[in-house]
Amino acid sequence: MAESFDVVVIGSGPGGYAVAIRCAQRGASVAVVEKELIGGTCLNRGCIPSKALLASAHTLLLTKHAVLMGVDVSLATPNWPKIQTRKDTIVTAFRKGLTGLIRSHKVKILQGRAVVTAPGKIKIETDNSPMEIQADKIILATGSEPIQIPEVPFDGRTVISSKEALALEQIPGSMVIVGGGAIGCELACVYAAAGTKVTIVEALSRLIPMEDEWVGRLIEREFKTLDIDALTSRKVDSVDTTGGMAKVLLEDGEAIDAEKVLVSVGRRPVVDKETIEALNLKMSGPAIAVNEKMETNISGVYAIGDAVGTTFLAHGAFAEAEVAAINATGGDERIADYSLIPRAVYTFPEIASVGKTEQICKNEGLDVSVGKSFFKANGRSVAHNETVGQIRVIKDNATNKIIGVTMVGATATELIAAAGLLIGNRQLEIGNWKSMFPHPTVSEVLKEAAEDAFGLSLHNPPKA
């Protein structure tokens, strides 16, 4: 007889392991099925390894600029094998810890490829023999994969995805990155700091096109200081890899030679075709369609994370996991406002935002005021020699509330959570604002920008 569980989760990435643990905490018997490595893309081929490499790259840049801090050091050079070993050690340790954490909550881990054959029935294909299990509720957390461009197919050697880019054995002399979004720009920072000649080709008019225009322009300017060339409003026509090198041909006829071509134009949901057909799942393009309770069109079957194509963010998957776990265990919960899920890009400098952008406000015809504050005017930022960037805070003049915050600068990805909490609690009306910001801290840039949106900044000149 097939083993039975209250809840079976397919996929162990951020959404998958979070929903499994939360269901177990709510008293359910839970199994999680993983076909590859515990932790999914984020832990093994995404968030964690990329941030480990970025940390090494940041240290390298800080060392090169140490003379500006009055510190004399010998020439800083990257030891790439040690950098990669450090990254792998971090990932392995987190994966081991996560595996233990899941099991500590009495969640059973089953290794293999899971296919839902009918409501409540799952077939698991393993290296040995297939097995079948049953579940009252099923939660699909099957993740995503890099998008391929038909004209530039991956070969895993010269034309690579982010997966290979995180694990190159040697620093390439040159790299063309196709796509100027978050992943492409982060990896551009890693390899430029290590000495690679990096060229980004972005089809849209600016880098980081999901954010306001000023963000992309600022990042393009700062990338020049890293010797990163950004070719915007340009498209790749083809890539010739004969002879080991790559010749990247642009639509306008320009050709760029490079050792590696990283294609980074986004990710698409991974959803097993057999599962879709067996359940007759309703889809939204390549993603699983869900309602505000994260439930599919099939009763008792939920989906979260990249598989539903909402945020493609680990913390977005965490938020959806909370909702799905409550509903799969007898509760009644709905997903919160997606605009309150922060967006973060770990470039040099960092980018972070929450709520509405200025462009969205313009598109919606909102009457807004925009407060600004600059890192170069902040004492802590100057002391740390990290003065690039600014924070903009958007106030809806109709409601006198803050509805959006965008940051570019050092520690922006750490600061954005505070802005999200204040917006989410509707506390950023200056008359009711009780939050205190210690001095001197970088967080004061947020305070100044928020006050400036109300015309109350102490350190900005009066608005005309």
N, C-alpha and C positions, 0 to 999 in steps of 0.2 A: 504494500500500500504506500502511495506517495506521501512524503512528509508534508505536513500542513502548517502554515503560519498565518497569523492575523494580517501581517503586511509583508510583502516582498518588494524590495527596492532593486531596480536594475540600474547599475552604475554606482560607483563609489567616489565620484568627484565631490566638490564642495556641497552641491545640492543633495547628492545621494547619501553621503555619510551623515550629513546634518539631519535629513529627514528620517533616516534609520534610527539614529540615536534619540531624536525627539519622540518618535513613535514608541520606542522602548521605554523612555522615561514616563510615557503616558500609559504604560501597562500592557502594551501589545507585545506579542511574540513576533520577532522580526528576523528576516534574512536579507542580506544584501548580496547580489550576484555581480561579480566583476570579471570581465574577460581579459583584462590586461593587469595594470598595476593599481593597487589601492591608492586612492587619492586622485585618480583621473588625470586629465590634462593639466589642471592648475598646479598640482603638486609636482608632477613628474616632467611636464614638458611646457610649462607656461609660467604662472605667477611666481612660484618660488625660485626655480632655476634662473629665470630672467632677472629677478631682483638680486640674486646672489652675484650674477655677472655685473649688473649695474653698480652694485656696491663696490666691487673691485675696481671698476672703471672710474667711479667717483673718487676712490682713494688715490688712484693713479693721478687724476687731474689735480686733486688737492696737493699731492706731493710735488707735482710740477710747479704749482703756484705758491709753494711754501715760502719762497723768498719774499713774497708780498706781505707775509705775516711776520717777517723778521726772523725766519728760521732758515738756516742754510743746511741743505741736504744734498747728497750726491744725486746724480742723474737718475730719475725714476724710469724704470723700464718694466714692461709686463712680463711676468713669468707665466706664460699661458698654461702649461701643464699644471702648475700649482693652482692657478685660478680655476681651471676645470675640475681639478680634484676637490678643491674646497666646495665648489658648487654641488658636485656629486655627493660629497659627504653630508652636506646639509639636507639634500633631498632624501637620501637614504635614511637619515636619522628621523626626519619628519614622517616618512612612510612607515617606518617601524613603529614610531610612537602612535600614529593614527590607527594602525592595525590593532595595537594593544588597546587603544581607547575604545574602538568599536566593540571589541570582544569583551571589554570590561562592563559594557552595558548589556551583556548577554545577547548581542546581535550575532547571528551566525553568518560567517563569511563563506560563500560558495564561489569557487573559481570556475569560470567557463563562460561560453556565449549563451545568453538567455534569449529565448524566443517565446513570446506569449502565443500559445496555440488556440486559446479560447479564454473567455472571461474566467479568471480564477485558476488558470492552468498555465504552467511555465515549463518548457523543456530547456534543459541546460546541456549544451554540448561541451564535453570535456576531452582531454587527451586520452582518457581511458574509455569509458562507456558513457553514453548519455543517461541523464537522470531526469525525473519529472518531480515537480513539487506543486503544491496547491497554495492558494492564498485567498483570503477574504477580500483584501485590497491590494492593488498593484500600483506602484509608483515608478514611472519611467523617468530616469535621470541619465539618459544615454549620451549627453554631451554634444560636441561638435568637432569639426575637422577643418583644416585650412581649405579655402576656396582655390581651385585650380583655374587658371586662365587657359582656354583651349589653344591659344597661339603660343603659350609659354608653359608647356607641361613640365611637371616635376620629373627630374631623373635621380634625385637624392644625392647627387655628386656635385654637379656644377649649378644646376637650377634646383634650388632647395626651398623648403618651407621653414617656418620658425622652429619646427622640431629639430631639423638638422643644424640650423643656425645656432642653436643653444649648445651644440655638442661638437663643433668643429675641432679637429685635432690640432690645427695650426691657424695662426692669424693670417687671413688672406691679405695679399697686397692691395687688392681692390675689390669692391663689391658694389653692384647696382641693386638697389632696393626698389622693387615695384610696389608702390603703395605708400602713402604718407600718413597713414593712420597711427593709432597708438602703438601697435606691435612693431611696425616698420620703423617708427621714429625712436622707440626705445632701443632696438637693436642697432640702429644707426649710431646712437650714443656709445654703446658698448664697443663697437668695432672702431669707430673713429678715435676714441680714447686710447685704444690698443695700437693704433697706428695704421689702420686700414684707410685707404682712400675711398670714401663713401659718396655715392651719388644716389639721391632719392628721385624717383620719377613718379609724379602724382598727376592723375588725369584731371582732377578738379583744380580750382583756382588757387588753393592754398593747402598747406599742411594742416593736419588735425581738422579736417573739414566739418566735423560734427560740432565744433565749438565756434564762437564768434570770430569774425574776420581778424580782429586785433590780436587774438591769440596766435593764429597761424602766422601772421606777419612778424610778431615778436619772436616766435620760435625760429622762423627762417633766418632772422637777423642773428640770433644767438648761435644757430648752427654754423653760420659762417666762421665764428670764432673757433669752432671745432674742426674746421676745414671740411664740412659737409656741404656738398652742392645739392641744392633743392631745385629740381626742374618741375615747376607746377604748370598746369594746363597742357600737359604733354602726355602722350600715350605711347606705349610700347607696341610695335607692330609684330616683331618676331625676335627670336634669340637663336643664334647659330652657335652650337657647342662643339663643332668639329675641331679636333686638335687639342681638346682639353680646356682651352680658354673659352670665354663667352663673348660673342659680339652682339650687343643689344642694339637693335635697329628701331629707332623711333619713327612714328608716322610721318614726321616732317623731313625724314631722310637722314637725320643725324645718327651716327653710330658711336657706341661707347663700348670699349673693351674692358672686361673685368674677369677676375678669377672666379668669382661667385656671383650668382644672381639670386637674390632672395625675393620670392614672390609673397607679398604680404598684403592682400587685398580684402582681408576679412575672413570670417569663418561661417560655416553653414551647419545646421543641425544634422546630427547623425541619428536616424531612426530606422530600425530594422524593417526591411520591406515585408518580411514574412509576418511580423507582428502587426503592421499596418493592415495587411490583407486579412489576417485571421480575425482581427477585431473590427475590421471596417472602420478604422479610426478616421475621424475628420481631420483634415490637414489644412494648414494655412501656408500655402507654398510648400517649402521643404520642412516646415516646422509643424509640431503637433498643436492643434487648436485646443485651447482650454478656456474655461470660464473664469470668473473672478475668484472661484474657490480652488483653482488649479485642477479642476476635474475635466476630463475629456468628454466626448459625446457618449462614452460607454460608462455606465454607472459603476462606481468602485474602481475605476482606472484613472489615475492622476498622472500629470507630467509636470516637470519643473526644469529650471536651468536652461542651458543652451538648447536643449531639445525643443523648447517652446519658442526660442528665438526672440526673447523680449529684451534682455539687457546684455547678454554675453559677458556678464561680470560675475565673479565668484560671490560677491556680497549680494548681488541680485538673486543668485541661486539660493543663498542662505535665507533671504526674505521669503522667497517662494516655498522653500522647504518648511518654514514655520507654519505657513498657511496650509500646505498639503498635509502636514503631520496632524494638525488639529482636526482637520476635516476627515482624514482617514481613520481617526480614532474616536469618532463620535461627536466632534465639536462642530462649531459653525463659525468659520472665519473667512474673511475676504482679504484679497491682496490690497496693500496700502497704495498710496499715490506713487507711481513709478518715478515721477519727477523728483521725489525726495531721496532716491537712491543715488549717492554721489558717483560722479565719474572721475577717474584718476588716471593720469598718464605720467610715468616715472622717468621722464626725459630730463635733460640738463638745460634749462631749469624745469622743475615739475609743473604739471598742469592739473588743476582740479576744479570741479564745478558741481553745483547742485541747484535744483529748481530750474526756472526758465532762463534762457539766454536772451541777450538783447535782440537778436534776430527773431526769435520766437515771439517776443513781446511786440515787435514791429509787425510781424505777420498777423498777429491777433488784434492789432489796432489798439493796444493798451497804452494808456497815458502813464509814463513812468519817469522817474528820476534816477540817475545813475551816479552813485558815489564812488570816488576813486581814492586809493591810497597807494603809495609807492614804497617798495622795499628800501630804496636808496635813502629814504628819510627816516628809516627805523634804526634806532641805536644798536640793537642786537644784531641786525643784519649787516650793518656797517662794521661792527666789531668782528664779525665772522667773515667779512669780505664776500658776502653773498647778497649783493645789492640789486641784482637783475630782477625785473618783474613788477607786477602790480596786482592789486585786488580791486574788483569792481562789484559793487552791491546794487541790486536793482530794487527800487521801491515802487509799488503800485500806488499811484497818487489817489486813486479812487478809494482804496481801502486803508491807505497809510501803513501798509505792511510790506515787509521784505519778501520778495517772491523768487529771487535768484541771486546766486553768488558765483563768480568765476575768479580763479586765482592762477597766476603764473609766477612761480618763484620757489626758492628753496623752502622745503617743508610744507608746500602747499597741500600735498596729499595727506598730511597729518592734520592740518588746520581745517580741512573741509568738513570733517565730521561735526565740529562745533557749529558751523554755519547751518548744516543740515538739521541738527537738533533744534536750533533756534527758529528756523523756518517751520519745521514740523510742529513745534509747539506754539507757533504764532506769537512768539515772544519778542520778535524784533521790532516792536513799536517802541521808539525811544522812550516815551513817557513811562513805559512799564518795564524797561530793560534793567534787570537787576544783576546781570552777569558782570563780574569784575575780571579784568585782564591784568596779570602781574606785569610790572615794569622792572627791567627792560626784557621784553620777549617779542619774538616775531609775531605772536598772536595779536599784538597791538595794531598791526596793519589791517587786520579784519575789523577791529573796533573803529579805527579811523575811517575806513571806507563806509561802514554802516552809518556812522554819524554824518559823514559827508553826504550820504543819500538824503538825509533830513536837513542838510544845511547847517549842521551843528558841530562840524569838526573843529577841534581846538588847534590843529596844526596845519590845516589847509587854508589858503587865503579865501576870503568871502567870495561866494559865487556872484557873477556879474548880474 
